C-alpha cells in the first residue's frame, strides 16, 4: 500500500485513554499538540526488538538536544493499550518520552498508517514513521519505505535531528563495567557526571556479567572499564587522561 505524506495537514482529532497511577485520564490531540512543537514517532509495538533496542532509546537519548532546538515534547505512539505502554516506559527508563497508547488505532487510522500484521499475530498495528508537528500541523514526515518486514531507515532520531538542526552536536554516551563498592568505579562515574556524559552501567559479578565476560570484552580483569561512543577507554586513570586530551 502507498502511505500518504501529510505534511501541511492537521493531526487527527483523537481522545486517548491513559492510565496514570490508579486513575483513568482522557488525553486529547489538543492536549498533546496545541501551541507546542512536538516530535511524534510511531512504531509497530511496545517491547518489540527494533523499537526497544534502537527507536525509543535514541529519541530518549537525544531529547535534551531536541529541547535545545525548540522541541517541547517527544511522543512515542503505538497501537497498544496504556498498561502495555506504561510498562514499556518503565522497562526502558524512557524518562524523556511521553507514551501515547493508541489502543483503538484511531489516530493511526486517521494518519493512514494502520497496517495488517496478522502474519505475526499482531493484528492491526501502526506503520513505522516519525513527524515534526507545530501547533497541530504536520511540518515534516519521515515514512519508512513500503517494503516487506519492518524497515527502519528514516524515522530514527538522528534523521529527525538532522532535519531540525543540521550539524547539531550529539551528546557522547558511555558504558561502564563496574562492581558494587568499587571506589575507582565511583570516581569514573563522578567524572562522567561532571562532563554531562550519560552512561549505562553493567555490573560485574553477582547479578551481572561474569569476570570472564569482562575479560573477553575488554582484555582486562579490573573495574571500572569505560567505553565512550563504543571506543574502549580503560579504567578511571585512563578516563582522566582521555578527559584532559579532549578538553
C-alpha positions in Angstrom: 0.0 0.0 0.0 1.1 3.6 -0.5 1.4 5.8 2.5 0.3 9.4 2.1 2.7 12.1 3.2 0.5 14.5 5.2 2.8 17.5 5.5 0.8 20.7 5.8 -2.2 18.8 7.3 -3.5 18.8 10.8 -3.1 15.7 13.0 -6.2 13.6 13.6 -8.5 14.7 16.5 -8.5 11.8 18.9 -9.0 11.2 22.6 -6.6 8.7 24.1 -7.5 6.7 27.3 -4.5 6.9 29.6 -3.9 5.3 32.9 -1.9 7.5 35.3 -1.3 5.9 38.7 -4.7 4.3 39.6 -6.9 6.6 37.6 -8.1 6.9 34.1 -7.5 10.1 32.2 -8.6 11.4 28.8 -5.8 13.0 26.8 -6.8 14.8 23.6 -4.9 15.7 20.5 -5.1 19.3 21.6 -3.5 18.4 24.9 -0.6 16.9 23.1 -0.1 19.3 20.2 -1.8 22.6 20.7 0.6 25.5 20.9 3.6 23.2 21.0 6.4 22.0 18.8 6.3 18.2 19.0 8.1 15.2 17.6 5.9 12.0 17.3 7.4 8.7 16.3 5.2 5.7 15.7 6.1 2.1 15.8 4.6 -1.4 15.4 4.7 -2.5 19.1 6.0 -2.0 22.6 8.7 -4.4 23.7 9.4 -5.4 20.1 13.2 -5.7 19.2 13.9 -2.7 16.9 11.6 -0.5 18.9 13.3 -1.4 22.2 16.9 -1.5 21.1 17.1 1.4 18.7 14.0 3.5 18.0 12.8 4.5 21.5 16.3 4.7 23.3 17.8 7.0 20.7 14.9 9.5 20.9 15.2 9.4 24.7 19.0 9.9 24.5 18.7 12.9 22.1 15.8 14.5 23.9 18.0 17.2 25.6 19.4 18.2 22.2 15.9 18.4 20.7 14.8 20.6 23.5 17.7 22.9 22.9 16.4 23.4 19.4 12.8 24.2 20.3 11.1 20.9 20.7 8.6 20.9 23.6 7.8 17.2 23.8 8.6 13.9 22.2 5.8 11.4 21.8 6.0 7.7 21.2 2.8 6.2 19.7 1.9 2.6 19.2 -1.3 0.6 18.8 -1.0 -0.8 22.3 -3.1 -0.2 25.4 -2.0 2.2 28.2 -0.9 -0.6 30.6 1.5 -2.0 28.0 2.9 1.4 27.1 3.3 2.3 30.8 5.1 -1.0 31.5 7.4 -0.5 28.4 8.2 3.1 29.5 9.2 1.8 32.9 11.2 -1.1 31.5 13.0 1.3 29.1 13.6 4.1 31.6 12.3 6.4 28.9 12.1 9.4 31.2 12.2 12.0 28.3 9.4 10.4 26.2 5.6 10.8 26.5 4.0 7.4 25.7 0.8 7.6 23.7 -1.4 4.5 23.7 -3.4 4.4 20.5 -5.2 1.3 21.7 -8.1 1.5 19.3 -5.9 2.6 16.4 -8.0 5.8 15.9 -5.0 8.1 15.5 -3.2 5.6 13.3 -6.3 5.2 11.1 -6.6 9.0 10.8 -2.9 9.2 9.7 -3.5 6.4 7.1 -0.8 4.3 8.8 -2.8 1.3 10.0 -1.3 -1.9 8.6 -2.2 -5.6 9.0 0.4 -7.5 11.0 -1.7 -10.6 11.3 1.1 -12.8 9.9 3.0 -12.1 13.1 0.0 -12.5 15.3 -0.1 -8.7 16.0 -3.4 -7.9 14.3 -3.7 -4.2 13.1 -0.7 -2.0 14.0 1.0 1.2 13.0 3.5 1.5 10.2 6.8 3.0 11.4 7.1 6.7 10.8 8.1 10.0 12.5 6.9 13.6 12.2 7.5 17.1 13.4 4.3 18.8 14.4 3.9 22.5 15.1 0.7 23.7 16.8 -1.1 20.6 15.5 0.1 21.0 11.9 2.5 18.4 10.4 5.6 20.2 9.1 7.7 17.1 8.2 7.2 13.4 7.9 9.6 10.6 7.6 7.8 7.4 6.5 9.5 4.1 6.3 9.6 2.6 2.8 6.8 0.3 1.8 8.8 -2.9 1.7 8.3 -6.3 3.4 9.2 -6.7 7.1 9.8 -3.8 9.4 12.1 -1.3 7.7 13.9 1.2 10.0 15.8 3.6 7.8 14.4 7.2 8.1 12.2 7.5 11.2 15.1 7.4 13.6 16.0 10.2 16.0 19.3 11.2 14.2 17.4 11.7 10.9 14.9 14.0 12.7 17.7 15.9 14.4 19.5 16.4 11.1 16.3 18.0 9.7 15.6 20.2 12.8 19.2 21.3 13.5 21.7 20.2 10.8 25.2 19.8 12.3 23.9 19.7 15.9 26.4 18.1 18.3 25.3 14.7 19.6 25.9 14.0 23.3 28.5 11.4 24.0 27.4 8.2 25.5 29.4 5.9 27.8 29.2 2.3 29.0 30.9 1.2 32.2 31.7 -2.2 33.6 31.6 -1.8 37.4 31.4 -3.6 40.7 29.4 -2.6 43.8 31.5 -0.8 46.4 34.4 -0.1 43.9 35.9 3.4 44.7 37.5 3.6 41.3 34.1 3.0 39.7 32.6 5.8 41.8 35.4 8.1 40.7 34.8 7.3 37.0 31.1 7.9 37.3 31.7 11.2 39.0 34.0 12.3 36.2 31.3 11.4 33.6 28.6 13.1 35.6 30.7 16.3 35.7 31.1 16.2 32.0 27.4 15.6 31.4 28.1 12.3 29.6 25.2 9.8 30.1 26.3 6.3 30.9 25.0 2.8 31.0 26.3 0.7 33.9 26.9 -3.0 33.6 27.6 -4.8 36.9 30.2 -7.5 37.1 29.8 -10.4 39.4 26.6 -11.5 41.2 23.5 -10.5 39.2 25.6 -9.1 36.3 28.1 -10.3 33.7 30.9 -12.7 34.7 34.6 -11.7 35.1 35.2 -13.9 32.1 32.8 -11.8 30.0 34.6 -8.7 31.2 37.9 -10.1 30.1 36.5 -11.1 26.7 35.0 -7.7 26.1 37.9 -5.5 27.4 41.0 -7.7 27.7 41.3 -6.7 31.3 40.2 -8.1 34.7 39.8 -4.9 36.6 37.0 -2.4 37.0 35.9 0.1 36.0 36.3 -0.5 32.3 34.9 2.5 30.4 33.7 2.8 26.8 32.8 6.1 25.2 31.0 6.0 21.9 32.0 2.4 21.5 35.7 3.1 22.0 37.4 1.3 24.9 39.0 4.0 27.2 40.1 1.8 30.1 40.0 2.4 33.9 39.5 5.5 35.9 43.0 6.8 35.3 42.7 6.2 31.6 39.4 8.1 31.7 41.0 11.0 33.4 43.8 11.1 30.7 41.1 10.9 28.0 39.3 13.9 29.5 42.4 16.0 29.6 43.1 15.2 25.9 39.6 16.1 24.8 39.2 19.4 26.7 
